[in-house]
Amino acid sequence: MRTEAEMMQTIRDFAANNEQIRAAVLNGSRANRDAPRDLFQDYDIVYFVDSVQSFVDDPSWISRFGDILIMQTPDRMDHPHAERFDKFAYLMIFTDGNRIDLTFYPSNRLDQYIHDSQTIVLLDKDGLLGHVPLPSNLDYIPSPPDGNQFYHCCNEFWWVSTYVAKGLWRRQLPYAMRMYEGPVRDMLMLMSVWYIGANTGFQVETGKEGKYFEKYLDSSKWISFTRTYADGDYDRVWQALFEMGNLFRDLAQAAAEHFSFAYPATEDKRVSAYLRRIHDLPADAKDIGLQLADL
């Protein structure tokens, strides 16, 4: 596997020797000195070029970077019938395991390009980029919620939890899991970010898809978080759903106290009772049989 130094040399040399490329930057975690280094970090590169289309029409240049294991072109996927592109990205994994996410961007539209806070200038032949601040993770630090955002997160969590219960009772596993691992988990993830932010003064990066949660959640909450992942067994999905509800409540109540928000305890209590009732409901039931007094 080529080293980081070898890869960066290849990336720089290609840009320096191609007249179409006027500037190049490195974005992402490799521009962040505090990000953990491992074998799977990709190289997020932007080449600012005179003609994007020339790199689309003739992709023979790819071989300069190595032998392709697999490649994706998201702009082509999003616009399959387009004949010309204003910008174009190649996502490439090479046979030695290195990955480059390479975007070609028109140099004459640099005024419309928004620099990621994790940006290092690799090359600027014409002084087009001007002053680019030193890289930081500023763009990746979460922001605290306002009261509406907090309530809507709680409401969405409990509302879609009822969909999961419905799917489990009907024995419709794909539907139930899609609701569980989609909207419901999304709200747990968001509340986890706010909880961590409240405990750290919104000074730390929690990482894409919560990849740094283990670092910032205390051990009991992290263990609870891991228990929210279920397999395809209906009973274990039910238990994971109840675990997720308990964890969400703990995180949300702590966040509500920190931000002086009102936690929607009545919605929580009523939906939690509803979920327990659906869990215990016989498969041949004709009536949910839940009364207000039960809530």
C-alpha positions in Angstrom: 0.0 0.0 0.0 1.4 3.4 -1.0 2.2 5.7 1.9 0.6 9.0 2.6 3.8 10.8 1.3 3.7 8.8 -1.9 0.1 9.5 -2.5 0.4 13.2 -1.9 3.4 13.3 -4.2 1.3 11.7 -6.9 -1.6 14.1 -6.4 0.7 17.1 -6.4 2.8 16.0 -9.4 -0.3 15.3 -11.5 -1.6 18.8 -10.8 1.7 20.5 -11.4 2.3 18.8 -14.7 -1.2 19.3 -16.2 -1.8 22.7 -17.7 -5.5 22.4 -17.3 -5.2 22.3 -13.5 -4.6 25.7 -12.1 -5.0 25.0 -8.3 -5.5 22.1 -6.0 -6.6 21.7 -2.4 -6.9 18.9 0.2 -10.0 18.7 2.2 -11.4 16.5 4.9 -9.8 14.5 7.8 -6.4 14.4 6.2 -6.3 18.2 6.5 -7.1 17.9 10.2 -4.0 17.1 12.3 -6.2 16.0 15.2 -8.1 13.4 13.2 -7.1 9.8 13.9 -5.0 8.3 11.1 -5.7 4.8 9.7 -5.6 2.8 6.6 -9.0 3.8 5.4 -8.7 7.5 5.4 -9.4 8.9 1.9 -7.8 11.8 0.1 -10.4 14.5 -0.5 -9.0 16.5 -3.4 -10.3 19.4 -5.5 -8.6 20.3 -8.7 -9.6 23.7 -10.1 -9.4 23.4 -13.8 -9.9 25.3 -17.1 -12.2 22.6 -18.5 -14.0 20.2 -16.4 -15.4 18.4 -19.4 -12.0 17.4 -20.8 -11.5 15.2 -17.7 -15.0 13.7 -18.2 -14.6 13.0 -21.9 -11.2 11.4 -21.6 -10.8 9.5 -18.3 -7.5 7.9 -19.4 -5.7 10.1 -16.8 -7.1 7.9 -14.0 -4.4 5.3 -14.6 -1.8 7.9 -13.4 -3.2 7.3 -9.9 -3.1 3.5 -9.9 -5.2 0.5 -10.8 -8.9 0.9 -10.0 -10.6 -1.6 -7.7 -14.0 0.2 -8.0 -15.1 3.7 -8.9 -18.2 5.8 -8.6 -19.2 9.0 -10.4 -22.1 10.5 -8.4 -22.6 13.4 -10.8 -23.3 10.9 -13.6 -25.6 8.9 -11.4 -27.5 12.1 -10.4 -27.7 13.3 -14.0 -27.5 10.2 -16.3 -28.5 11.9 -19.4 -26.4 15.1 -19.1 -23.9 15.7 -21.8 -21.9 18.4 -20.0 -21.0 18.9 -16.4 -20.2 22.1 -14.4 -18.3 20.0 -11.9 -17.5 16.4 -11.7 -16.3 14.0 -9.0 -14.5 10.6 -9.2 -14.6 8.4 -6.1 -11.9 5.9 -6.6 -10.6 2.9 -4.5 -7.3 1.5 -5.9 -6.1 -2.1 -5.7 -3.6 -1.2 -3.1 -6.4 0.0 -0.8 -5.9 3.8 -1.1 -8.9 5.9 -1.9 -9.1 9.3 -3.6 -12.3 11.4 -3.8 -11.3 13.8 -6.6 -13.5 16.6 -7.7 -12.9 18.8 -10.8 -14.2 22.3 -10.4 -14.1 25.2 -12.9 -11.4 27.7 -12.0 -13.5 30.5 -13.5 -16.1 29.9 -10.8 -13.9 30.0 -7.8 -15.9 32.9 -6.4 -18.8 30.4 -6.0 -16.7 27.8 -4.3 -17.0 27.5 -0.5 -13.9 26.3 1.2 -14.3 23.6 3.8 -12.7 24.7 7.1 -10.5 21.6 6.8 -8.6 22.8 3.7 -4.9 22.8 2.8 -3.7 24.4 -0.4 -1.5 22.0 -2.4 -1.0 24.2 -5.4 -2.0 27.6 -6.7 -0.3 28.4 -10.0 -2.0 31.8 -10.5 -2.8 33.0 -7.0 -6.5 32.2 -7.6 -7.2 31.0 -4.1 -6.1 34.0 -2.2 -5.9 33.7 1.6 -7.1 30.3 2.8 -7.2 30.1 6.7 -5.3 27.5 8.5 -7.3 24.2 8.6 -9.6 23.6 11.5 -12.6 21.5 12.3 -14.8 24.5 12.8 -17.3 23.4 10.1 -17.7 20.1 11.9 -18.5 21.3 15.4 -22.2 20.9 16.1 -24.4 23.8 17.0 -26.8 23.8 20.0 -30.5 23.4 19.2 -33.2 26.0 19.7 -36.4 25.0 21.5 -38.3 24.1 18.3 -35.5 21.9 17.0 -35.4 20.1 20.4 -39.1 19.5 20.5 -39.3 18.4 16.9 -36.5 15.9 17.5 -38.4 14.4 20.5 -41.7 14.4 18.7 -40.3 12.7 15.6 -38.6 10.0 17.8 -41.7 9.1 19.6 -44.0 9.4 16.7 -42.1 7.1 14.3 -41.5 4.6 17.2 -45.2 3.8 16.8 -44.5 2.8 13.1 -41.8 0.4 14.3 -44.2 -1.2 16.7 -46.9 -1.5 14.0 -44.4 -3.2 11.7 -43.2 -5.6 14.4 -46.8 -6.6 15.3 -47.6 -7.2 11.7 -44.4 -9.2 11.3 -43.2 -6.9 8.6 -39.6 -6.9 9.5 -38.2 -4.8 6.5 -40.7 -2.0 7.2 -40.1 -2.1 11.0 -36.3 -2.0 10.6 -36.4 0.7 8.0 -38.4 2.9 10.4 -36.2 1.9 13.3 -32.8 2.4 11.6 -34.0 5.4 9.6 -36.1 8.2 11.3 -36.0 6.8 14.9 -32.2 6.3 15.0 -31.6 9.6 13.2 -33.3 11.3 16.1 -31.3 9.3 18.7 -28.1 10.3 16.8 -29.1 14.0 16.8 -30.0 14.0 20.5 -26.7 12.3 21.2 -24.9 15.0 19.4 -26.7 17.7 21.4 -26.1 15.8 24.7 -22.4 15.5 24.0 -22.3 19.2 22.9 -23.9 20.2 26.2 -21.3 18.3 28.1 -18.4 19.7 26.1 -19.4 23.2 25.5 -19.9 22.4 21.8 -16.2 22.4 21.3 -15.7 18.8 20.0 -16.4 17.0 16.8 -18.6 13.9 17.2 -17.7 12.6 13.7 -19.6 11.5 10.7 -22.5 9.2 11.7 -21.4 9.4 15.3 -18.1 7.7 14.8 -16.6 9.4 17.9 -19.6 8.8 20.2 -17.8 6.2 22.2 -15.2 8.7 23.1 -17.6 11.3 24.5 -20.5 9.2 26.0 -20.0 7.9 29.5 -19.6 4.1 29.6 -23.1 3.3 30.8 -24.7 5.3 28.0 -22.3 3.9 25.4 -23.2 0.4 26.5 -26.9 1.3 26.2 -26.2 2.7 22.8 -24.7 -0.5 21.6 -27.7 -2.4 22.8 -29.9 -0.5 20.4 -28.5 -2.5 17.5 -30.6 -5.6 16.9 -30.5 -8.5 14.5 -33.5 -9.9 12.6 -35.2 -11.5 15.6 -38.5 -9.9 16.4 -38.1 -10.2 20.2 -34.6 -8.7 20.1 -35.8 -5.8 17.9 -38.5 -5.1 20.5 -36.0 -5.1 23.3 -33.7 -2.8 21.3 -36.6 -0.4 20.7 -37.3 -0.2 24.4 -33.6 0.3 25.1 -33.5 3.1 22.5 -36.5 4.7 24.2 -34.8 4.6 27.6 -31.6 6.0 26.2 -33.3 8.7 24.2 -35.2 9.8 27.4 -32.0 10.0 29.5 -30.2 12.0 26.9 -33.1 14.3 26.1 -33.9 15.0 29.7 -30.3 15.9 30.4 -30.2 18.1 27.3 -33.5 19.8 28.2 -32.2 20.6 31.7 -29.0 22.0 30.2 -30.8 24.2 27.7 -33.8 25.1 29.9 -36.1 23.4 27.5 -39.3 21.6 28.3 -39.1 17.8 27.7 -42.4 16.5 26.2 -42.9 14.0 29.1 -46.5 13.4 28.3 -45.8 12.3 24.7 -43.0 10.1 26.0 -45.3 8.5 28.7 -48.2 7.9 26.4 -46.2 6.5 23.5 -44.1 4.3 25.8 -47.3 2.8 27.2 -48.6 2.4 23.6 -45.4 0.5 22.6 -45.7 -1.8 25.6 -49.3 -2.5 24.7 -48.5 -3.3 21.1 -45.7 -5.6 22.2 -48.1 -7.6 24.4 -51.0 -7.5 21.8 -52.0 -11.0 20.6 -51.5 -11.6 16.9 -55.2 -12.2 16.4 -56.3 -9.1 18.3 -59.2 -7.1 17.0 -58.8 -4.1 19.2 -55.7 -2.4 20.6 -57.7 -2.0 23.9 -55.7 0.9 25.2 -57.6 3.5 27.2 -56.6 6.9 28.4 -56.5 5.6 31.9 -53.7 3.2 30.8 -51.6 6.2 29.7 
